[in-house]
Amino acid sequence: MRRLVTLLALSLVATVSTVAAAESYYWHEGSANPPKASHVYRYTTSQSCGYLHQYQTSALSAGADTVMHLTVGNAEVAWNDNGGPGLGSQITYMCSGSGFQDVTIWVRAADNESGGRPELNFTYTFKHSIIINGQTVTGFTDTSVPLGGFLLGGAGGLNTASTDTMETIFVNDGAAATILMSLSRDTPGMGHYKLRSWNQSSGVGPASRLSGNGSQTDELWVIATPTEATREGPVRVARNDKATSDADGDGLGNQLEYEACTCTGAGSGSYSCPWSTTFSCSGVTNKKDTDGDGISDLYELIGKQVFHPFTGLEVYSLSLPLWGAKPRHKDVFVELDWVATRPDGTTLPPFPVQQANLAAGPYANLAIPNIDGIPGVSLHIDVGANGGCNDEPGDVDGISRMCGNFGGATTLSSEPVFTNSCESMLSANMSTHRRGVFHWMYRCGNGCRGSTKADHRCSQISGSLVDQNNQLTNDPSELVIHELGHQIGLEHWGRNEAGLANRKPHYPSIMNYTYQAGTLPAGVPGGGLASRKFSSGTLPSINPRNLSETTEWAPGENLGFMTTWKYDFDTDGTTNKIDWNRDGLYSPSVRANVIAQPGERMNGQHLPTQTDVTDLAPIDTAAGAGAAYVNPYTYVVVSTDGLLMWSRRTTGSWTAWAVVPSAPSARVDSSPSVLTVGSEFYVFFVNDSGSSVRYARFSASGVLQGTGWQTISPPNNVVLREVNATLVDGNIYLSTVSVTGSTSLARVWIGVFAGTTWDRWHLAQSGGTDLLSGTNQFQVTPALVQGPDGLVRLFVREEGMQRNGELLMYEALSLPGTFTPTTAVWTAPSCKLAGRITALYRPHRTATGTPLSSGNGALWIWYNVENCSAEPYRARYRRTNGILDAAGPGAGFSMGFWYESLLGTGHDQGPTCLDLDLGANGDAQERAGGAAAVDHPTSIALFMSHSGDETCSDGVMYVPYGDGEGMPSVAASDFDDVTFIEDNLCGSVHAGASCEICVSSGTCAPAPIGGEDIDCTYELE
């Protein structure tokens, strides 16, 4: 039998004073007196029975007031307030019989002003003594014990139902652990609040949860941290009445949702929050997800808890509020894993927190409204590390962070196989219970930049900030911003309806390559870090086929970014009139290239193309193509297995491939050259032995003219591989290189063919030195082109270890003649030029296709590159501006800037051919190949040979262009990223779900509720 001994001196009671305001359901960041969990002393001992044991608090700091409870098992058996020295407490207790009994002593503050708030820092001394033969022997003393225990309720403030639950909610930089203590008024002593029950870790993760008091009409709740907890601090508390009222079925009671300012489903009218902004639930389709971010109100208010179906124990939890989630503000969570070791053996650390801070900025700055009155989307990144994470923008209590260790980010033992389907990577690297809440990325170790797969469910980002020269190459924060944009559903041009063209100048979004990596200088409006933004879709559309340079394009907009080196458009200095074709003039209606930028690539594959799978029939060729336009036909000619084949079209489909009439055998690796002269066209190629050039003249309809095929002997009887043909001053000139040995240098030769008279071959020289264009094995066929100034320009690749990636331009007054060197057109020492160079000059056109009267135009060059940025054998081109000089006699031709574009294939377009100009069946030798350029009256068309892959057969790719650049079939437009992100947050986080959670764009169907893990959130395929 247990015997309670209460000393007479301890029988006096005291009332509870100064408890928290009576907010009955949710104590939140906006509360007038929010809970701040503070230390409650918990002392457990095995007490020897038959002896009086005395537990006492003394040496209280000024203002401190303790209350003591003694419990055995789950019941309180003794209590005292002011029985000790001063406002100290004292309980003397003896258990009957012999042996020992486990008892726990609880010491808490009498009220919040005497130690319940952690910033008050009250202390006392705790003593455990044994009274033996009237003598008090102290067995344990603990000094400077912190006094705490934040009080809620009291004096009728709270009357919880037995079906209610009270639970703590952790917040960043708040209490490290909590104890929730439930007390009720004890009838024998009006000042006695009896300790009814307590809990430390039944809530989400380490949080506490208790059921309500039920029949009690006067109750007290103590929000505490255990003595051993490392940190006191803020904590939120929710009283959940879901068992009696949960109109929307989200696991949150109606009254709790009212005080938390979330929708209940009970009505759709104006909702006046008691502590936040007034809003209406009428526009919230899914009341379970008030802010429409795809994460249920339950998860964002309390957290996600998954229980074992048989034991009922928690097996997984997501403490989303601790990590910054708010049910009234749109949130995005990202798990960012990392590959443990790079290929060179060095260790790759977790994603830097400072970069996570930067990544959150553009999302926080979005003009997306929220119920809490603060615009933007809060991005929270699980980087697997704490420390250095900034407060979330707009945070009112300094406890919500943009990154940290959320318990999921981890090292990957090996580089994932990055396929179009992310299911295997998600299954292997992210917990199933995180799906529907977290997006997933990983930091690669193999030198990747950034990529998001086709199903928009996973991304890889660079593992390095700098390259081997310690130069900043990939900004990880920008990669996270950009790739997350892809996961939400944005493309490099916004969305397809805006026009499939990356690098649009009128799409100022971080999704646009031009607006990445600090593209815009800090001094330019929108430049520096400010360029890390999403577009609001306000800039006017652009139709490259019809642009006015005499009308303001975007009145009132600051177009400083349009004049920077990334776009280099001139303006008239006073209005927003733009020189779209960059020719120095302002014309009322022009066609223009508006995409490419100096020194940067524009992905031609984003623009309309036609490949062999949809147009030109597949054909096997080991070299490049030749092509020409002769009104009204376009011809393309290739060499396949020594046969010269052609196809033609006017409009519509191409004809079937056919043998060119009477054509002799051609060299397998020779690229034919086709040239329009008046109303006819010529076909040139090198014969099968390389001992001669064969040519023939054809009518527009393809009828062989004259005496048929003719022969031109090679220069000095050397072996040839292929030739390039061009018109200079009305005469045909051929450019080629000689092949005299396996390691010999390839000298440049130029031959002239005037009408029906062949002149001879001339060695091209500069300053008395022969010009070279590679070696026999790696030769590059040079190109000639004449500009409007009459000068002839020669493009070659000169040989030399330091010039593998250098394309040089020379000029001559006439042919044959001595060439003068100019600056390099393109330099990349790690790359190699290969195949054939193609060049042409094309005057700018009006919208109707008529050349401008000024004659202004552009000089174009296409060439092949090997081993360049892991893009072997891709066809590229360069472009300059041509300007007539009206001030002096003759035509002055200003070269202007060079522009670059990568032609070929990539991940941004459907069926494409991966390898261009590879040679016969992927032969690694640099075969003669290259783009064939056709100057149509209204466009340029390109033809590139390629080897087959899984998406298309061997053949020729036909790329129609307009006025020197690919023309969208409709006007390209800016895109409203902001609205799109707002509408698609829900759908993006639930992408791939086997059951419908987001019923349409911007409208979320029922999300997971209760503490359960809903199977249909994600099912493996």
Phi, psi and omega in degrees: 000133180272142179236126179265123177249116178245116181296146182303323181294344183258005186279350178290145182243163179223151179274157178278135181228159174051062174263176184292160178301151187278066171269115199273345189231330182212121175255107195238186182293343179262002182296148179294325180220072187291155179297144173225096186302128181228170192293127165251127182285128181233111184240115180249132181216157173265102188274133177286130182279157181090355178234146174284130176247131183246128179242126191217143169250136181212179180053044179291140174290160185303126178093349181283150179210116185260155169230139185238138174235143175239127180237147173236120186065235181256015185233144173279135179239351177203154182207148175202147177252286189248038181275355181260189178299133180062234177264018178285172181238155179207131175233130173247125190219141177223129174270143184281165178082199180244176180089209185227157177223134178281125178231154176235132176256130177246130176237122181229169177284146179292329177202175185291335182274353179250019175138358182288337178260127189297334182289349180283332171058046175278148181223169178200177175247134178252133179231140171243116181236161176239133180262112183237119180052041177080357180256134180268120180245117181278122180260339182209135177225133178233116185260161178053044178284128178291140182255130181198201185109096183281132187259133173239141177089216185081150177052041176080010184289328181229136175222079185284146174277156180296339179274349177285159169234141172251132179213148178273153181230117184285148177229157182296137182064017176266205180299143181281334178203160181226154165234130177256121183244128179254125180234151177224155181297128180264123186303317182301330181226111187299336179271358186265117171257113186278134178288107185274313181201166180207160179203145179246326191216035177267355179277197180290122182064236181271006184286170184250149178213136177221152173282162183289173184282341177079251187281353182292143178250355180214112188222160181226134177242133181248124178260113191229164165244144179292159183304323184280353181297141184281342186209130167275170175155186183298151174206147175261153181228136178236136170255111188260117181259030186299332184292334182252340181202107177215080189298325182263358175068028182264004180091006177240132179292156182301315183292322176298316180295325179299313182284338176272357180063046171238161184283143183258340185087355181279343181196170182230014181276195180295138185242111181263105180290142178288344184222357181233199183285156175278134180212172181243134177277359182296331179270002180261105184290317180255103184291346177283346181225080189302318184272356174070027180264003179090357178249125188297156178302322179301311182296321184281334181272318186241324181122173181253132182228129180245128183251151175290133185294340183253315182276338183076004181275153178292130178246343179200146178212152174233109180274066187301319178300324177300328183266005172111002182292144176223132180285354180250007183217132185296130181236148172229129179247137180230128169267125184239094178281175179210147176287132188294319188226134175286165178302331180278003177093350179285154182276137177260121182281172174299167179299131184297135182294329179294328176287326176295321176300316180293324181295330183286336187303305183300328179286322177293333183274359180295138179278059179252122183288152175226158182295332180282001177085357180254119182287165174106175178240129180273120179260124180240120186247123174279102181258001178075017181208148177250170177095124176089001179279132182285158170294148178294135178304133180085359181295133186267346182232006175069023184239003177254131186241162183264356178197180178151194177260102183261012173085008182236324182295138185205171177280147176258134185290336180210163179293124179296152173280110190270091181256176181295331177262130184268357189302316182294322180291319178295317181297324184277335193234349179228134181302139177303326183289347177272344182292144187085356177234312185255141161277163183230135173220165170218151179267113188278160179251359188259019176085017178292165175260287178190138181201144174236135187282170191299328182273005172060031183244354179206153182219152169243146178228164186298143176268000186227146175271333187228161176268191183294341178264014179062029177260137179298121181244312184234115179278109184302323181296319179293325178295320178296314179301312185293311184290327175294325174301320176296318181296328176286336175126004180277147174250183183291350180239012185097261173225164187304325182294345179273354181107122186280076179215114172289158177066029174294130181293336184261025172233079185282073183230149176294346174288335178280126183307326184292339183257025178251166171055044178060035184308312183273129180302153185300331181281350181271139178308127183083005184273184181061218179296336180294343180283353176278080185213169175255152182279146175262003173074030186263346183283148183294159177291161177231126172251103184300344179275348182205093182239134176263127177260002180249002178241140177300132184278310182225079182304134178087346180275146175274108185257030179303326181294336182288340182263358182282172189294344178287331179241319173061038171273135175275150171238168183278002173091340182240332180230178180269044172271130189243137175276084189297322182267005173057041181252008178084001181238161178242107185250152186291331183204115184224161164265150183200151169278118182243007188257305190292154179231157179301130175071004182235159181261149170242126185286103181301335182291349178284346186257166186302126175228160174231122181253177185297337182287342181240348187218270179297132180294148179301144176206143182268120178223144182259012184209191180276179182252162169242148182206155178202155174249126175228110189315123007255019189255151167245129180248144170230134186233135178225162173254123179227117182053037177085356177261140176269119184241151175218162173219155181216164176206156167254284168230159182086214188278160174280153175287164175295151178297138179218156178292133176298132186309127173059017185292133174290175178294139182250155174295135186300319184262024181260135177267119177297154175240128183239132187224130176275130175228105183065236182260012179235175174218152180249147173241124178243142173201165178264136184290176189297332180267352184075015185267354180199162172259129177252143179212158176209159181247138183230151173282171181302330181272003175091020179269129180298131184251167174063221183263017177088212185284135180243165183239138172240123180288150180286163178294129176052029177060028177273167181275139179248158173250314178198170181227160172243137180244140178209162177260130175227119182053036177084354179256154177271130176240140176250138174238139183203177173231150181270149178240108185241355181180166186294334181241007184288153174285145183266107181277150183269130178239146177230131179236148182245139181227102184260104180066252179249006185251123175271129180276265179189174177272142178235136172288129177281128183228157174221117182062033179081002181250135179297138173278140182243154177218066178093195177245180178303315184285324184237062182270154177235121180288121185287168180231146175244147174205145179249131179269177182292345177276358180089344180292145177258132181245135181244132181244123182223161167254116179276149184278153178145144184301327181273000184239024179301323183249038183240124175255120186252150178240135176239156179234147176219148179288328180200172179239144347289153182191179180272135183265142177254129181289146173237195181287160177292139177284321185204136182223129174204094187303335182277356183251168174230137171279146182212162172076226188235139174269141178235137182218148172202155172253134181226121177295147173296151182246157168281177180298334180274357179096001180279133178302144178297143181297335180291339184081357180301145182194207184219146176258128185242142178222132175242143180204164182258150181229138176245140174056043181244113180054039179059030179233074185290148171056042176260141177278134179230164174221161175235156182216144172232171177262139175251129182229125175284137178268103183280349185282336184232175179293148177078189183249120174268138184240108179270121185292333179064214182261153171270141177239152185231147174214139175267121175264157175128231191227167178183188186278359187266359180224160185292227185303118181218169178255127192283330186239123179255142175054042181278343187092187187295113174050042176080019178307128185288342179294146180287091180287158176291120181201179179152175181278140170259124184255131180241125181266095175280162177301329184242005183193170167250138175239142180242147177229122180234129175282154182206159173269154183285163174211200185289348183254341179201163182271171173307142179173205181234131177267132179252121182240103179283133181235161177234126179048043175088004177206152181299135183251120174299150180291339175231165179299130177285141185233162168294166180224141181275087177300321189299309180295322180297315179298316179301318184282342190240008177300315182297308183299328183288322181285340178254018180301134179087000179294141182277345172241157189278118177253316176256106189287337175199172181302121177085357182234119184259129174281179183309126177269170178306140184235178180057204176261009188276158173261106185286123184303321187284356176301316174209127170239139180291140179286000000 
